[in-house]
Amino acid sequence: MSVYDPALSQQRGVSYALVPGEEQLVFVASSPEMLTRVLILHLVAQLRTSECTPAQLQRIRVALQAEEWEEAIVAWIDATERNLNIFSDEPVWTEDALEHDRFALELPLSPIFEDVSVDAR
């Protein structure tokens, strides 16, 4: 059974973004669309006008007004020179997705136990 098993009552996944740096930021959302909204409102729109050039500011504003969210995010990255790592639809592991019996069955079959020539110490 996987986290995407149709037998599970509710599929669970999250989208998240990491902004590395001195002040590391993490944004987590229930879907890629929601993550985009969160990044626009809580990251891109929070950029102070004094932190970028007039041309960069104009590029971001035009993208926001046109609802070109990806362009606005790219413009923010260019203006701030910060990295943004985005992960969409990542599984959320739950008790249903990895119950104890499955865990106990799969662990001994995992790669760490493949080499039987290593002496137990």
TORKOL-4160 file (C-alpha; in steps of 0.2 Angstrom, whole numbers, padded with zeros to 4 digits, m for minus):
121
<pt num="1" X="0000" Y="0000" Z="0000"/>
<pt num="2" X="0007" Y="0017" Z="m0004"/>
<pt num="3" X="0001" Y="0034" Z="0001"/>
<pt num="4" X="m0008" Y="0036" Z="m0016"/>
<pt num="5" X="m0017" Y="0019" Z="m0013"/>
<pt num="6" X="m0035" Y="0021" Z="m0019"/>
<pt num="7" X="m0040" Y="0010" Z="m0004"/>
<pt num="8" X="m0036" Y="0024" Z="0008"/>
<pt num="9" X="m0051" Y="0035" Z="0013"/>
<pt num="10" X="m0042" Y="0051" Z="0009"/>
<pt num="11" X="m0027" Y="0054" Z="m0002"/>
<pt num="12" X="m0014" Y="0066" Z="0007"/>
<pt num="13" X="m0001" Y="0076" Z="0000"/>
<pt num="14" X="0007" Y="0093" Z="0002"/>
<pt num="15" X="0016" Y="0106" Z="m0008"/>
<pt num="16" X="0030" Y="0116" Z="0000"/>
<pt num="17" X="0043" Y="0129" Z="m0003"/>
<pt num="18" X="0060" Y="0131" Z="0005"/>
<pt num="19" X="0069" Y="0148" Z="0004"/>
<pt num="20" X="0087" Y="0145" Z="0010"/>
<pt num="21" X="0098" Y="0158" Z="0018"/>
<pt num="22" X="0101" Y="0167" Z="0034"/>
<pt num="23" X="0083" Y="0168" Z="0038"/>
<pt num="24" X="0077" Y="0151" Z="0031"/>
<pt num="25" X="0058" Y="0151" Z="0027"/>
<pt num="26" X="0047" Y="0136" Z="0024"/>
<pt num="27" X="0029" Y="0137" Z="0016"/>
<pt num="28" X="0018" Y="0122" Z="0017"/>
<pt num="29" X="0001" Y="0121" Z="0008"/>
<pt num="30" X="m0012" Y="0108" Z="0004"/>
<pt num="31" X="m0010" Y="0110" Z="m0015"/>
<pt num="32" X="0002" Y="0117" Z="m0028"/>
<pt num="33" X="m0012" Y="0131" Z="m0032"/>
<pt num="34" X="m0013" Y="0136" Z="m0014"/>
<pt num="35" X="0006" Y="0136" Z="m0012"/>
<pt num="36" X="0007" Y="0148" Z="m0027"/>
<pt num="37" X="m0006" Y="0160" Z="m0018"/>
<pt num="38" X="0004" Y="0158" Z="m0002"/>
<pt num="39" X="0021" Y="0163" Z="m0010"/>
<pt num="40" X="0013" Y="0177" Z="m0019"/>
<pt num="41" X="0005" Y="0185" Z="m0004"/>
<pt num="42" X="0018" Y="0180" Z="0010"/>
<pt num="43" X="0034" Y="0181" Z="0000"/>
<pt num="44" X="0033" Y="0191" Z="m0017"/>
<pt num="45" X="0021" Y="0204" Z="m0010"/>
<pt num="46" X="0031" Y="0207" Z="0005"/>
<pt num="47" X="0046" Y="0214" Z="m0005"/>
<pt num="48" X="0050" Y="0231" Z="0001"/>
<pt num="49" X="0051" Y="0244" Z="m0014"/>
<pt num="50" X="0068" Y="0249" Z="m0007"/>
<pt num="51" X="0075" Y="0231" Z="m0009"/>
<pt num="52" X="0075" Y="0231" Z="m0028"/>
<pt num="53" X="0077" Y="0243" Z="m0043"/>
<pt num="54" X="0063" Y="0252" Z="m0051"/>
<pt num="55" X="0064" Y="0240" Z="m0066"/>
<pt num="56" X="0063" Y="0225" Z="m0055"/>
<pt num="57" X="0049" Y="0233" Z="m0045"/>
<pt num="58" X="0039" Y="0236" Z="m0061"/>
<pt num="59" X="0042" Y="0219" Z="m0068"/>
<pt num="60" X="0035" Y="0211" Z="m0052"/>
<pt num="61" X="0020" Y="0223" Z="m0051"/>
<pt num="62" X="0016" Y="0220" Z="m0069"/>
<pt num="63" X="0016" Y="0201" Z="m0067"/>
<pt num="64" X="0005" Y="0202" Z="m0051"/>
<pt num="65" X="m0007" Y="0214" Z="m0059"/>
<pt num="66" X="m0008" Y="0202" Z="m0074"/>
<pt num="67" X="m0010" Y="0187" Z="m0062"/>
<pt num="68" X="0005" Y="0179" Z="m0070"/>
<pt num="69" X="0010" Y="0171" Z="m0054"/>
<pt num="70" X="0025" Y="0161" Z="m0060"/>
<pt num="71" X="0033" Y="0176" Z="m0068"/>
<pt num="72" X="0030" Y="0186" Z="m0052"/>
<pt num="73" X="0039" Y="0173" Z="m0043"/>
<pt num="74" X="0053" Y="0172" Z="m0055"/>
<pt num="75" X="0055" Y="0191" Z="m0055"/>
<pt num="76" X="0055" Y="0190" Z="m0036"/>
<pt num="77" X="0070" Y="0178" Z="m0037"/>
<pt num="78" X="0079" Y="0189" Z="m0049"/>
<pt num="79" X="0076" Y="0204" Z="m0038"/>
<pt num="80" X="0081" Y="0196" Z="m0022"/>
<pt num="81" X="0094" Y="0184" Z="m0028"/>
<pt num="82" X="0087" Y="0171" Z="m0017"/>
<pt num="83" X="0084" Y="0153" Z="m0020"/>
<pt num="84" X="0067" Y="0145" Z="m0020"/>
<pt num="85" X="0065" Y="0127" Z="m0020"/>
<pt num="86" X="0047" Y="0121" Z="m0023"/>
<pt num="87" X="0040" Y="0103" Z="m0021"/>
<pt num="88" X="0023" Y="0099" Z="m0026"/>
<pt num="89" X="0011" Y="0085" Z="m0021"/>
<pt num="90" X="0023" Y="0077" Z="m0009"/>
<pt num="91" X="0016" Y="0063" Z="0001"/>
<pt num="92" X="0011" Y="0065" Z="0019"/>
<pt num="93" X="0015" Y="0049" Z="0028"/>
<pt num="94" X="0001" Y="0043" Z="0040"/>
<pt num="95" X="m0003" Y="0028" Z="0051"/>
<pt num="96" X="m0015" Y="0021" Z="0037"/>
<pt num="97" X="m0001" Y="0023" Z="0024"/>
<pt num="98" X="0013" Y="0014" Z="0034"/>
<pt num="99" X="0005" Y="0004" Z="0047"/>
<pt num="100" X="0016" Y="m0006" Z="0059"/>
<pt num="101" X="0013" Y="m0023" Z="0051"/>
<pt num="102" X="0019" Y="m0016" Z="0034"/>
<pt num="103" X="0033" Y="m0007" Z="0042"/>
<pt num="104" X="0039" Y="m0024" Z="0051"/>
<pt num="105" X="0037" Y="m0033" Z="0034"/>
<pt num="106" X="0046" Y="m0021" Z="0023"/>
<pt num="107" X="0061" Y="m0016" Z="0035"/>
<pt num="108" X="0070" Y="m0033" Z="0034"/>
<pt num="109" X="0068" Y="m0033" Z="0015"/>
<pt num="110" X="0076" Y="m0015" Z="0013"/>
<pt num="111" X="0093" Y="m0013" Z="0005"/>
<pt num="112" X="0102" Y="m0010" Z="0022"/>
<pt num="113" X="0099" Y="m0029" Z="0025"/>
<pt num="114" X="0104" Y="m0035" Z="0007"/>
<pt num="115" X="0123" Y="m0040" Z="0010"/>
<pt num="116" X="0123" Y="m0056" Z="0020"/>
<pt num="117" X="0142" Y="m0057" Z="0019"/>
<pt num="118" X="0144" Y="m0043" Z="0032"/>
<pt num="119" X="0147" Y="m0050" Z="0049"/>
<pt num="120" X="0136" Y="m0045" Z="0063"/>
<pt num="121" X="0146" Y="m0035" Z="0076"/>
